Amino acid sequence: MKKKKVITVSLTILVTIMVISSGLMKAIHLPWSVDGLVKFNLPHSATVLGLMEMAFAVLFIFPKTMRIGFILLCCYFSGAMATELSHDGAMLNPAVPLALVWVTAFLRDRELFSGTPKS
């Protein structure tokens, strides 16, 4: 049981660091981060997208808000995947964090995926 807890906490920390650092890079307009948004004609949206990404990750960290954070992160990365696909981009960039979010959420709260309400 202890091994599962260590893996779950480690994945939560990894996902949080990845998403928050990605959002921070967009929010402070690092050139290589904003260059990706230029090809989608979204360079002026970098700050808003970065702040959204960081806010969703913070919601995902805490147990009481993990479910809404999970839903918002899924929507965010799914939208990023759709944008990449519609512009002939590489879908792998948003797919990797999305997959890690799903695995982490599954380990943290299996009931989220079972369809049965929490008692």
KOLKE-190216 format. One record per atom (N, C-alpha, C): x, y, z; residue number from 1; residue in three letters; atom name. Coordinates in Angstrom, 2 decimals, always signed. Layout:
N
@c1 X	c2 Y	c3 Z	seq NUM	type ala	atom CA
...
***
This chain:
119
@c1 +0.82	c2 -1.19	c3 +0.00	seq 1	type met	atom N
@c1 +0.00	c2 +0.00	c3 +0.00	seq 1	type met	atom CA
@c1 +0.86	c2 +1.25	c3 +0.00	seq 1	type met	atom C
@c1 +1.96	c2 +1.21	c3 +0.68	seq 2	type lys	atom N
@c1 +2.84	c2 +2.36	c3 +0.77	seq 2	type lys	atom CA
@c1 +3.46	c2 +2.69	c3 -0.60	seq 2	type lys	atom C
@c1 +3.77	c2 +1.64	c3 -1.37	seq 3	type lys	atom N
@c1 +4.37	c2 +1.84	c3 -2.69	seq 3	type lys	atom CA
@c1 +3.40	c2 +2.60	c3 -3.61	seq 3	type lys	atom C
@c1 +2.11	c2 +2.26	c3 -3.54	seq 4	type lys	atom N
@c1 +1.11	c2 +2.94	c3 -4.35	seq 4	type lys	atom CA
@c1 +1.02	c2 +4.42	c3 -3.99	seq 4	type lys	atom C
@c1 +1.09	c2 +4.71	c3 -2.69	seq 5	type lys	atom N
@c1 +1.02	c2 +6.10	c3 -2.23	seq 5	type lys	atom CA
@c1 +2.23	c2 +6.90	c3 -2.73	seq 5	type lys	atom C
@c1 +3.40	c2 +6.31	c3 -2.69	seq 6	type val	atom N
@c1 +4.62	c2 +6.98	c3 -3.17	seq 6	type val	atom CA
@c1 +4.51	c2 +7.26	c3 -4.67	seq 6	type val	atom C
@c1 +4.04	c2 +6.28	c3 -5.43	seq 7	type ile	atom N
@c1 +3.88	c2 +6.46	c3 -6.87	seq 7	type ile	atom CA
@c1 +2.84	c2 +7.54	c3 -7.16	seq 7	type ile	atom C
@c1 +1.74	c2 +7.51	c3 -6.44	seq 8	type thr	atom N
@c1 +0.67	c2 +8.49	c3 -6.65	seq 8	type thr	atom CA
@c1 +1.15	c2 +9.91	c3 -6.34	seq 8	type thr	atom C
@c1 +1.82	c2 +10.08	c3 -5.21	seq 9	type val	atom N
@c1 +2.33	c2 +11.40	c3 -4.85	seq 9	type val	atom CA
@c1 +3.40	c2 +11.86	c3 -5.84	seq 9	type val	atom C
@c1 +4.27	c2 +10.94	c3 -6.25	seq 10	type ser	atom N
@c1 +5.31	c2 +11.30	c3 -7.22	seq 10	type ser	atom CA
@c1 +4.71	c2 +11.74	c3 -8.55	seq 10	type ser	atom C
@c1 +3.72	c2 +11.01	c3 -9.04	seq 11	type leu	atom N
@c1 +3.07	c2 +11.38	c3 -10.29	seq 11	type leu	atom CA
@c1 +2.33	c2 +12.71	c3 -10.16	seq 11	type leu	atom C
@c1 +1.70	c2 +12.93	c3 -9.03	seq 12	type thr	atom N
@c1 +1.00	c2 +14.20	c3 -8.81	seq 12	type thr	atom CA
@c1 +1.99	c2 +15.35	c3 -8.85	seq 12	type thr	atom C
@c1 +3.12	c2 +15.19	c3 -8.20	seq 13	type ile	atom N
@c1 +4.15	c2 +16.24	c3 -8.21	seq 13	type ile	atom CA
@c1 +4.69	c2 +16.44	c3 -9.62	seq 13	type ile	atom C
@c1 +4.97	c2 +15.36	c3 -10.34	seq 14	type leu	atom N
@c1 +5.49	c2 +15.46	c3 -11.70	seq 14	type leu	atom CA
@c1 +4.51	c2 +16.20	c3 -12.62	seq 14	type leu	atom C
@c1 +3.25	c2 +15.80	c3 -12.58	seq 15	type val	atom N
@c1 +2.23	c2 +16.44	c3 -13.42	seq 15	type val	atom CA
@c1 +2.10	c2 +17.91	c3 -13.06	seq 15	type val	atom C
@c1 +2.06	c2 +18.20	c3 -11.78	seq 16	type thr	atom N
@c1 +1.91	c2 +19.58	c3 -11.34	seq 16	type thr	atom CA
@c1 +3.09	c2 +20.44	c3 -11.79	seq 16	type thr	atom C
@c1 +4.28	c2 +19.94	c3 -11.64	seq 17	type ile	atom N
@c1 +5.47	c2 +20.70	c3 -12.07	seq 17	type ile	atom CA
@c1 +5.45	c2 +20.91	c3 -13.58	seq 17	type ile	atom C
@c1 +5.10	c2 +19.87	c3 -14.33	seq 18	type met	atom N
@c1 +5.06	c2 +20.00	c3 -15.79	seq 18	type met	atom CA
@c1 +4.06	c2 +21.05	c3 -16.23	seq 18	type met	atom C
@c1 +2.85	c2 +20.97	c3 -15.70	seq 19	type val	atom N
@c1 +1.78	c2 +21.87	c3 -16.14	seq 19	type val	atom CA
@c1 +2.03	c2 +23.30	c3 -15.67	seq 19	type val	atom C
@c1 +2.44	c2 +23.46	c3 -14.42	seq 20	type ile	atom N
@c1 +2.69	c2 +24.81	c3 -13.91	seq 20	type ile	atom CA
@c1 +3.88	c2 +25.45	c3 -14.62	seq 20	type ile	atom C
@c1 +4.94	c2 +24.69	c3 -14.88	seq 21	type ser	atom N
@c1 +6.08	c2 +25.28	c3 -15.60	seq 21	type ser	atom CA
@c1 +5.71	c2 +25.64	c3 -17.04	seq 21	type ser	atom C
@c1 +4.89	c2 +24.82	c3 -17.67	seq 22	type ser	atom N
@c1 +4.42	c2 +25.13	c3 -19.02	seq 22	type ser	atom CA
@c1 +3.57	c2 +26.41	c3 -19.01	seq 22	type ser	atom C
@c1 +2.68	c2 +26.52	c3 -18.04	seq 23	type gly	atom N
@c1 +1.86	c2 +27.71	c3 -17.92	seq 23	type gly	atom CA
@c1 +2.68	c2 +28.94	c3 -17.59	seq 23	type gly	atom C
@c1 +3.66	c2 +28.78	c3 -16.73	seq 24	type leu	atom N
@c1 +4.53	c2 +29.91	c3 -16.37	seq 24	type leu	atom CA
@c1 +5.32	c2 +30.41	c3 -17.57	seq 24	type leu	atom C
@c1 +5.80	c2 +29.47	c3 -18.38	seq 25	type met	atom N
@c1 +6.55	c2 +29.87	c3 -19.58	seq 25	type met	atom CA
@c1 +5.68	c2 +30.67	c3 -20.55	seq 25	type met	atom C
@c1 +4.42	c2 +30.28	c3 -20.66	seq 26	type lys	atom N
@c1 +3.49	c2 +31.03	c3 -21.51	seq 26	type lys	atom CA
@c1 +3.18	c2 +32.39	c3 -20.89	seq 26	type lys	atom C
@c1 +2.95	c2 +32.41	c3 -19.59	seq 27	type ala	atom N
@c1 +2.55	c2 +33.64	c3 -18.90	seq 27	type ala	atom CA
@c1 +3.64	c2 +34.71	c3 -18.94	seq 27	type ala	atom C
@c1 +4.91	c2 +34.29	c3 -18.86	seq 28	type ile	atom N
@c1 +5.99	c2 +35.28	c3 -18.89	seq 28	type ile	atom CA
@c1 +6.55	c2 +35.48	c3 -20.30	seq 28	type ile	atom C
@c1 +5.90	c2 +34.86	c3 -21.28	seq 29	type his	atom N
@c1 +6.22	c2 +35.04	c3 -22.71	seq 29	type his	atom CA
@c1 +7.64	c2 +34.64	c3 -23.07	seq 29	type his	atom C
@c1 +8.05	c2 +33.45	c3 -22.65	seq 30	type leu	atom N
@c1 +9.34	c2 +32.95	c3 -23.13	seq 30	type leu	atom CA
@c1 +9.24	c2 +32.74	c3 -24.63	seq 30	type leu	atom C
@c1 +10.22	c2 +33.22	c3 -25.40	seq 31	type pro	atom N
@c1 +10.11	c2 +33.21	c3 -26.87	seq 31	type pro	atom CA
@c1 +9.79	c2 +31.84	c3 -27.47	seq 31	type pro	atom C
@c1 +10.47	c2 +30.79	c3 -27.02	seq 32	type trp	atom N
@c1 +10.23	c2 +29.49	c3 -27.65	seq 32	type trp	atom CA
@c1 +8.87	c2 +28.92	c3 -27.27	seq 32	type trp	atom C
@c1 +8.30	c2 +29.38	c3 -26.16	seq 33	type ser	atom N
@c1 +6.98	c2 +28.93	c3 -25.77	seq 33	type ser	atom CA
@c1 +5.89	c2 +29.66	c3 -26.56	seq 33	type ser	atom C
@c1 +6.08	c2 +30.94	c3 -26.78	seq 34	type val	atom N
@c1 +5.10	c2 +31.75	c3 -27.50	seq 34	type val	atom CA
@c1 +5.18	c2 +31.50	c3 -29.01	seq 34	type val	atom C
@c1 +6.34	c2 +31.08	c3 -29.51	seq 35	type asp	atom N
@c1 +6.49	c2 +30.80	c3 -30.95	seq 35	type asp	atom CA
@c1 +5.49	c2 +29.74	c3 -31.41	seq 35	type asp	atom C
@c1 +5.21	c2 +28.78	c3 -30.56	seq 36	type gly	atom N
@c1 +4.23	c2 +27.76	c3 -30.91	seq 36	type gly	atom CA
@c1 +2.83	c2 +28.34	c3 -31.08	seq 36	type gly	atom C
@c1 +2.52	c2 +29.37	c3 -30.31	seq 37	type leu	atom N
@c1 +1.21	c2 +30.00	c3 -30.41	seq 37	type leu	atom CA
@c1 +1.11	c2 +30.93	c3 -31.62	seq 37	type leu	atom C
@c1 +2.24	c2 +31.40	c3 -32.12	seq 38	type val	atom N
@c1 +2.23	c2 +32.29	c3 -33.28	seq 38	type val	atom CA
@c1 +1.69	c2 +31.57	c3 -34.51	seq 38	type val	atom C
@c1 +2.06	c2 +30.31	c3 -34.68	seq 39	type lys	atom N
@c1 +1.59	c2 +29.57	c3 -35.86	seq 39	type lys	atom CA
@c1 +0.09	c2 +29.30	c3 -35.81	seq 39	type lys	atom C
@c1 -0.51	c2 +29.41	c3 -34.60	seq 40	type phe	atom N
@c1 -1.96	c2 +29.26	c3 -34.46	seq 40	type phe	atom CA
@c1 -2.66	c2 +30.61	c3 -34.40	seq 40	type phe	atom C
@c1 -1.89	c2 +31.68	c3 -34.59	seq 41	type asn	atom N
@c1 -2.40	c2 +33.05	c3 -34.56	seq 41	type asn	atom CA
@c1 -2.95	c2 +33.41	c3 -33.16	seq 41	type asn	atom C
@c1 -2.27	c2 +32.93	c3 -32.12	seq 42	type leu	atom N
@c1 -2.68	c2 +33.17	c3 -30.74	seq 42	type leu	atom CA
@c1 -1.58	c2 +33.79	c3 -29.86	seq 42	type leu	atom C
@c1 -0.66	c2 +34.58	c3 -30.40	seq 43	type pro	atom N
@c1 +0.44	c2 +35.05	c3 -29.55	seq 43	type pro	atom CA
@c1 -0.01	c2 +35.97	c3 -28.42	seq 43	type pro	atom C
@c1 -1.11	c2 +36.69	c3 -28.61	seq 44	type his	atom N
@c1 -1.57	c2 +37.61	c3 -27.57	seq 44	type his	atom CA
@c1 -2.37	c2 +36.90	c3 -26.48	seq 44	type his	atom C
@c1 -2.65	c2 +35.64	c3 -26.68	seq 45	type ser	atom N
@c1 -3.39	c2 +34.85	c3 -25.69	seq 45	type ser	atom CA
@c1 -2.48	c2 +34.07	c3 -24.76	seq 45	type ser	atom C
@c1 -1.18	c2 +34.22	c3 -24.91	seq 46	type ala	atom N
@c1 -0.23	c2 +33.42	c3 -24.14	seq 46	type ala	atom CA
@c1 -0.40	c2 +33.63	c3 -22.64	seq 46	type ala	atom C
@c1 -0.57	c2 +34.85	c3 -22.21	seq 47	type thr	atom N
@c1 -0.70	c2 +35.12	c3 -20.77	seq 47	type thr	atom CA
@c1 -1.95	c2 +34.46	c3 -20.20	seq 47	type thr	atom C
@c1 -3.07	c2 +34.62	c3 -20.87	seq 48	type val	atom N
@c1 -4.32	c2 +34.04	c3 -20.39	seq 48	type val	atom CA
@c1 -4.24	c2 +32.52	c3 -20.38	seq 48	type val	atom C
@c1 -3.72	c2 +31.94	c3 -21.45	seq 49	type leu	atom N
@c1 -3.59	c2 +30.48	c3 -21.51	seq 49	type leu	atom CA
@c1 -2.66	c2 +29.96	c3 -20.41	seq 49	type leu	atom C
@c1 -1.56	c2 +30.66	c3 -20.18	seq 50	type gly	atom N
@c1 -0.63	c2 +30.26	c3 -19.13	seq 50	type gly	atom CA
@c1 -1.25	c2 +30.33	c3 -17.75	seq 50	type gly	atom C
@c1 -1.98	c2 +31.41	c3 -17.47	seq 51	type leu	atom N
@c1 -2.64	c2 +31.55	c3 -16.17	seq 51	type leu	atom CA
@c1 -3.72	c2 +30.49	c3 -15.97	seq 51	type leu	atom C
@c1 -4.46	c2 +30.20	c3 -17.04	seq 52	type met	atom N
@c1 -5.47	c2 +29.14	c3 -16.95	seq 52	type met	atom CA
@c1 -4.82	c2 +27.79	c3 -16.63	seq 52	type met	atom C
@c1 -3.75	c2 +27.50	c3 -17.34	seq 53	type glu	atom N
@c1 -3.06	c2 +26.22	c3 -17.15	seq 53	type glu	atom CA
@c1 -2.57	c2 +26.09	c3 -15.70	seq 53	type glu	atom C
@c1 -1.99	c2 +27.16	c3 -15.17	seq 54	type met	atom N
@c1 -1.50	c2 +27.10	c3 -13.79	seq 54	type met	atom CA
@c1 -2.65	c2 +26.99	c3 -12.79	seq 54	type met	atom C
@c1 -3.74	c2 +27.70	c3 -13.01	seq 55	type ala	atom N
@c1 -4.89	c2 +27.64	c3 -12.10	seq 55	type ala	atom CA
@c1 -5.50	c2 +26.24	c3 -12.09	seq 55	type ala	atom C
@c1 -5.61	c2 +25.62	c3 -13.26	seq 56	type phe	atom N
@c1 -6.18	c2 +24.27	c3 -13.34	seq 56	type phe	atom CA
@c1 -5.28	c2 +23.27	c3 -12.62	seq 56	type phe	atom C
@c1 -3.97	c2 +23.44	c3 -12.74	seq 57	type ala	atom N
@c1 -3.03	c2 +22.54	c3 -12.06	seq 57	type ala	atom CA
@c1 -3.13	c2 +22.69	c3 -10.55	seq 57	type ala	atom C
@c1 -3.29	c2 +23.92	c3 -10.07	seq 58	type val	atom N
@c1 -3.44	c2 +24.14	c3 -8.63	seq 58	type val	atom CA
@c1 -4.72	c2 +23.48	c3 -8.12	seq 58	type val	atom C
@c1 -5.79	c2 +23.58	c3 -8.89	seq 59	type leu	atom N
@c1 -7.03	c2 +22.91	c3 -8.50	seq 59	type leu	atom CA
@c1 -6.84	c2 +21.39	c3 -8.45	seq 59	type leu	atom C
@c1 -6.03	c2 +20.86	c3 -9.36	seq 60	type phe	atom N
@c1 -5.79	c2 +19.42	c3 -9.44	seq 60	type phe	atom CA
@c1 -4.99	c2 +18.90	c3 -8.24	seq 60	type phe	atom C
@c1 -4.18	c2 +19.74	c3 -7.64	seq 61	type ile	atom N
@c1 -3.32	c2 +19.31	c3 -6.53	seq 61	type ile	atom CA
@c1 -4.13	c2 +18.92	c3 -5.29	seq 61	type ile	atom C
@c1 -5.09	c2 +19.75	c3 -4.93	seq 62	type phe	atom N
@c1 -5.80	c2 +19.58	c3 -3.67	seq 62	type phe	atom CA
@c1 -6.93	c2 +18.55	c3 -3.79	seq 62	type phe	atom C
@c1 -7.05	c2 +17.65	c3 -2.81	seq 63	type pro	atom N
@c1 -8.06	c2 +16.60	c3 -2.89	seq 63	type pro	atom CA
@c1 -9.50	c2 +17.11	c3 -3.05	seq 63	type pro	atom C
@c1 -9.84	c2 +18.21	c3 -2.38	seq 64	type lys	atom N
@c1 -11.22	c2 +18.71	c3 -2.45	seq 64	type lys	atom CA
@c1 -11.56	c2 +19.28	c3 -3.82	seq 64	type lys	atom C
@c1 -10.57	c2 +19.77	c3 -4.56	seq 65	type thr	atom N
@c1 -10.83	c2 +20.37	c3 -5.88	seq 65	type thr	atom CA
@c1 -10.23	c2 +19.55	c3 -7.01	seq 65	type thr	atom C
@c1 -9.76	c2 +18.35	c3 -6.69	seq 66	type met	atom N
@c1 -9.09	c2 +17.52	c3 -7.70	seq 66	type met	atom CA
@c1 -10.00	c2 +17.19	c3 -8.88	seq 66	type met	atom C
@c1 -11.25	c2 +16.91	c3 -8.62	seq 67	type arg	atom N
@c1 -12.17	c2 +16.53	c3 -9.69	seq 67	type arg	atom CA
@c1 -12.40	c2 +17.66	c3 -10.68	seq 67	type arg	atom C
@c1 -12.63	c2 +18.87	c3 -10.19	seq 68	type ile	atom N
@c1 -12.83	c2 +20.00	c3 -11.11	seq 68	type ile	atom CA
@c1 -11.52	c2 +20.33	c3 -11.82	seq 68	type ile	atom C
@c1 -10.40	c2 +20.22	c3 -11.12	seq 69	type gly	atom N
@c1 -9.10	c2 +20.43	c3 -11.76	seq 69	type gly	atom CA
@c1 -8.85	c2 +19.42	c3 -12.86	seq 69	type gly	atom C
@c1 -9.24	c2 +18.17	c3 -12.60	seq 70	type phe	atom N
@c1 -9.10	c2 +17.11	c3 -13.60	seq 70	type phe	atom CA
@c1 -9.92	c2 +17.43	c3 -14.85	seq 70	type phe	atom C
@c1 -11.18	c2 +17.80	c3 -14.63	seq 71	type ile	atom N
@c1 -12.06	c2 +18.12	c3 -15.77	seq 71	type ile	atom CA
@c1 -11.51	c2 +19.30	c3 -16.57	seq 71	type ile	atom C
@c1 -11.08	c2 +20.35	c3 -15.87	seq 72	type leu	atom N
@c1 -10.56	c2 +21.53	c3 -16.57	seq 72	type leu	atom CA
@c1 -9.25	c2 +21.24	c3 -17.30	seq 72	type leu	atom C
@c1 -8.37	c2 +20.45	c3 -16.70	seq 73	type leu	atom N
@c1 -7.12	c2 +20.08	c3 -17.39	seq 73	type leu	atom CA
@c1 -7.41	c2 +19.22	c3 -18.62	seq 73	type leu	atom C
@c1 -8.38	c2 +18.32	c3 -18.50	seq 74	type cys	atom N
@c1 -8.76	c2 +17.50	c3 -19.66	seq 74	type cys	atom CA
@c1 -9.30	c2 +18.38	c3 -20.79	seq 74	type cys	atom C
@c1 -10.13	c2 +19.33	c3 -20.45	seq 75	type cys	atom N
@c1 -10.68	c2 +20.24	c3 -21.46	seq 75	type cys	atom CA
@c1 -9.57	c2 +21.08	c3 -22.09	seq 75	type cys	atom C
@c1 -8.67	c2 +21.58	c3 -21.27	seq 76	type tyr	atom N
@c1 -7.57	c2 +22.43	c3 -21.76	seq 76	type tyr	atom CA
@c1 -6.69	c2 +21.65	c3 -22.74	seq 76	type tyr	atom C
@c1 -6.22	c2 +20.47	c3 -22.33	seq 77	type phe	atom N
@c1 -5.32	c2 +19.71	c3 -23.19	seq 77	type phe	atom CA
@c1 -6.04	c2 +19.10	c3 -24.39	seq 77	type phe	atom C
@c1 -7.32	c2 +18.79	c3 -24.25	seq 78	type ser	atom N
@c1 -8.09	c2 +18.31	c3 -25.40	seq 78	type ser	atom CA
@c1 -8.24	c2 +19.42	c3 -26.43	seq 78	type ser	atom C
@c1 -8.47	c2 +20.64	c3 -25.96	seq 79	type gly	atom N
@c1 -8.53	c2 +21.78	c3 -26.87	seq 79	type gly	atom CA
@c1 -7.20	c2 +22.03	c3 -27.55	seq 79	type gly	atom C
@c1 -6.11	c2 +21.85	c3 -26.80	seq 80	type ala	atom N
@c1 -4.79	c2 +22.00	c3 -27.39	seq 80	type ala	atom CA
@c1 -4.54	c2 +20.92	c3 -28.46	seq 80	type ala	atom C
@c1 -5.01	c2 +19.71	c3 -28.20	seq 81	type met	atom N
@c1 -4.87	c2 +18.64	c3 -29.19	seq 81	type met	atom CA
@c1 -5.68	c2 +18.94	c3 -30.44	seq 81	type met	atom C
@c1 -6.89	c2 +19.45	c3 -30.25	seq 82	type ala	atom N
@c1 -7.74	c2 +19.79	c3 -31.39	seq 82	type ala	atom CA
@c1 -7.11	c2 +20.91	c3 -32.22	seq 82	type ala	atom C
@c1 -6.54	c2 +21.89	c3 -31.54	seq 83	type thr	atom N
@c1 -5.87	c2 +22.99	c3 -32.24	seq 83	type thr	atom CA
@c1 -4.68	c2 +22.47	c3 -33.03	seq 83	type thr	atom C
@c1 -3.89	c2 +21.61	c3 -32.41	seq 84	type glu	atom N
@c1 -2.73	c2 +21.02	c3 -33.10	seq 84	type glu	atom CA
@c1 -3.18	c2 +20.25	c3 -34.34	seq 84	type glu	atom C
@c1 -4.22	c2 +19.44	c3 -34.19	seq 85	type leu	atom N
@c1 -4.70	c2 +18.64	c3 -35.32	seq 85	type leu	atom CA
@c1 -5.25	c2 +19.51	c3 -36.45	seq 85	type leu	atom C
@c1 -5.93	c2 +20.58	c3 -36.09	seq 86	type ser	atom N
@c1 -6.52	c2 +21.43	c3 -37.13	seq 86	type ser	atom CA
@c1 -5.48	c2 +22.25	c3 -37.88	seq 86	type ser	atom C
@c1 -4.28	c2 +22.35	c3 -37.33	seq 87	type his	atom N
@c1 -3.22	c2 +23.11	c3 -37.99	seq 87	type his	atom CA
@c1 -2.05	c2 +22.21	c3 -38.39	seq 87	type his	atom C
@c1 -2.31	c2 +20.92	c3 -38.56	seq 88	type asp	atom N
@c1 -1.29	c2 +19.94	c3 -38.95	seq 88	type asp	atom CA
@c1 -0.08	c2 +19.95	c3 -38.01	seq 88	type asp	atom C
@c1 -0.34	c2 +20.09	c3 -36.73	seq 89	type gly	atom N
@c1 +0.73	c2 +20.10	c3 -35.75	seq 89	type gly	atom CA
@c1 +0.93	c2 +18.73	c3 -35.14	seq 89	type gly	atom C
@c1 +1.86	c2 +18.67	c3 -34.20	seq 90	type ala	atom N
@c1 +2.16	c2 +17.42	c3 -33.50	seq 90	type ala	atom CA
@c1 +1.25	c2 +17.29	c3 -32.29	seq 90	type ala	atom C
@c1 +0.40	c2 +16.30	c3 -32.31	seq 91	type met	atom N
@c1 -0.56	c2 +16.10	c3 -31.23	seq 91	type met	atom CA
@c1 +0.10	c2 +15.56	c3 -29.97	seq 91	type met	atom C
@c1 +1.34	c2 +15.13	c3 -30.06	seq 92	type leu	atom N
@c1 +2.02	c2 +14.50	c3 -28.92	seq 92	type leu	atom CA
@c1 +2.28	c2 +15.49	c3 -27.78	seq 92	type leu	atom C
@c1 +2.54	c2 +16.76	c3 -28.09	seq 93	type asn	atom N
@c1 +2.85	c2 +17.73	c3 -27.04	seq 93	type asn	atom CA
@c1 +1.74	c2 +17.84	c3 -25.99	seq 93	type asn	atom C
@c1 +0.49	c2 +18.03	c3 -26.38	seq 94	type pro	atom N
@c1 -0.55	c2 +18.06	c3 -25.34	seq 94	type pro	atom CA
@c1 -1.03	c2 +16.67	c3 -24.91	seq 94	type pro	atom C
@c1 -0.76	c2 +15.65	c3 -25.70	seq 95	type ala	atom N
@c1 -1.24	c2 +14.30	c3 -25.37	seq 95	type ala	atom CA
@c1 -0.47	c2 +13.69	c3 -24.19	seq 95	type ala	atom C
@c1 +0.81	c2 +13.97	c3 -24.09	seq 96	type val	atom N
@c1 +1.62	c2 +13.40	c3 -23.00	seq 96	type val	atom CA
@c1 +1.16	c2 +13.92	c3 -21.64	seq 96	type val	atom C
@c1 +1.04	c2 +15.25	c3 -21.45	seq 97	type pro	atom N
@c1 +0.54	c2 +15.69	c3 -20.14	seq 97	type pro	atom CA
@c1 -0.89	c2 +15.23	c3 -19.86	seq 97	type pro	atom C
@c1 -1.71	c2 +15.16	c3 -20.89	seq 98	type leu	atom N
@c1 -3.08	c2 +14.69	c3 -20.70	seq 98	type leu	atom CA
@c1 -3.10	c2 +13.24	c3 -20.22	seq 98	type leu	atom C
@c1 -2.28	c2 +12.40	c3 -20.81	seq 99	type ala	atom N
@c1 -2.19	c2 +11.00	c3 -20.39	seq 99	type ala	atom CA
@c1 -1.70	c2 +10.90	c3 -18.94	seq 99	type ala	atom C
@c1 -0.72	c2 +11.71	c3 -18.59	seq 100	type leu	atom N
@c1 -0.22	c2 +11.70	c3 -17.21	seq 100	type leu	atom CA
@c1 -1.28	c2 +12.20	c3 -16.23	seq 100	type leu	atom C
@c1 -2.07	c2 +13.18	c3 -16.63	seq 101	type val	atom N
@c1 -3.16	c2 +13.66	c3 -15.78	seq 101	type val	atom CA
@c1 -4.17	c2 +12.54	c3 -15.55	seq 101	type val	atom C
@c1 -4.51	c2 +11.80	c3 -16.61	seq 102	type trp	atom N
@c1 -5.47	c2 +10.70	c3 -16.48	seq 102	type trp	atom CA
@c1 -4.94	c2 +9.60	c3 -15.57	seq 102	type trp	atom C
@c1 -3.69	c2 +9.20	c3 -15.74	seq 103	type val	atom N
@c1 -3.11	c2 +8.14	c3 -14.90	seq 103	type val	atom CA
@c1 -3.07	c2 +8.59	c3 -13.44	seq 103	type val	atom C
@c1 -2.64	c2 +9.83	c3 -13.22	seq 104	type thr	atom N
@c1 -2.56	c2 +10.35	c3 -11.86	seq 104	type thr	atom CA
@c1 -3.94	c2 +10.42	c3 -11.22	seq 104	type thr	atom C
@c1 -4.92	c2 +10.91	c3 -11.97	seq 105	type ala	atom N
@c1 -6.29	c2 +11.00	c3 -11.43	seq 105	type ala	atom CA
@c1 -6.84	c2 +9.62	c3 -11.12	seq 105	type ala	atom C
@c1 -6.54	c2 +8.64	c3 -11.95	seq 106	type phe	atom N
@c1 -6.99	c2 +7.27	c3 -11.71	seq 106	type phe	atom CA
@c1 -6.40	c2 +6.72	c3 -10.42	seq 106	type phe	atom C
@c1 -5.12	c2 +6.97	c3 -10.21	seq 107	type leu	atom N
@c1 -4.47	c2 +6.47	c3 -8.99	seq 107	type leu	atom CA
@c1 -4.99	c2 +7.19	c3 -7.75	seq 107	type leu	atom C
@c1 -5.32	c2 +8.47	c3 -7.89	seq 108	type arg	atom N
@c1 -5.78	c2 +9.25	c3 -6.74	seq 108	type arg	atom CA
@c1 -7.24	c2 +8.98	c3 -6.39	seq 108	type arg	atom C
@c1 -8.09	c2 +8.75	c3 -7.41	seq 109	type asp	atom N
@c1 -9.52	c2 +8.61	c3 -7.16	seq 109	type asp	atom CA
@c1 -10.13	c2 +7.71	c3 -8.22	seq 109	type asp	atom C
@c1 -10.12	c2 +6.41	c3 -7.99	seq 110	type arg	atom N
@c1 -10.65	c2 +5.46	c3 -8.98	seq 110	type arg	atom CA
@c1 -12.15	c2 +5.64	c3 -9.21	seq 110	type arg	atom C
@c1 -12.85	c2 +6.15	c3 -8.22	seq 111	type glu	atom N
@c1 -14.28	c2 +6.36	c3 -8.36	seq 111	type glu	atom CA
@c1 -14.61	c2 +7.40	c3 -9.43	seq 111	type glu	atom C
@c1 -13.65	c2 +8.22	c3 -9.76	seq 112	type leu	atom N
@c1 -13.82	c2 +9.22	c3 -10.81	seq 112	type leu	atom CA
@c1 -14.11	c2 +8.56	c3 -12.16	seq 112	type leu	atom C
@c1 -13.61	c2 +7.35	c3 -12.34	seq 113	type phe	atom N
@c1 -13.74	c2 +6.64	c3 -13.60	seq 113	type phe	atom CA
@c1 -14.79	c2 +5.51	c3 -13.57	seq 113	type phe	atom C
@c1 -15.30	c2 +5.19	c3 -12.38	seq 114	type ser	atom N
@c1 -16.22	c2 +4.04	c3 -12.29	seq 114	type ser	atom CA
@c1 -17.67	c2 +4.40	c3 -12.58	seq 114	type ser	atom C
@c1 -18.02	c2 +5.65	c3 -12.42	seq 115	type gly	atom N
@c1 -19.39	c2 +6.05	c3 -12.67	seq 115	type gly	atom CA
@c1 -20.30	c2 +5.91	c3 -11.47	seq 115	type gly	atom C
@c1 -19.78	c2 +5.35	c3 -10.39	seq 116	type thr	atom N
@c1 -20.60	c2 +5.24	c3 -9.18	seq 116	type thr	atom CA
@c1 -20.31	c2 +6.46	c3 -8.30	seq 116	type thr	atom C
@c1 -21.36	c2 +7.03	c3 -7.71	seq 117	type pro	atom N
@c1 -21.14	c2 +8.22	c3 -6.88	seq 117	type pro	atom CA
@c1 -20.41	c2 +7.88	c3 -5.59	seq 117	type pro	atom C
@c1 -19.68	c2 +8.87	c3 -5.11	seq 118	type lys	atom N
@c1 -18.96	c2 +8.73	c3 -3.84	seq 118	type lys	atom CA
@c1 -19.96	c2 +8.76	c3 -2.70	seq 118	type lys	atom C
@c1 -19.77	c2 +7.92	c3 -1.69	seq 119	type ser	atom N
@c1 -20.72	c2 +7.92	c3 -0.58	seq 119	type ser	atom CA
@c1 -20.25	c2 +8.79	c3 +0.56	seq 119	type ser	atom C
***
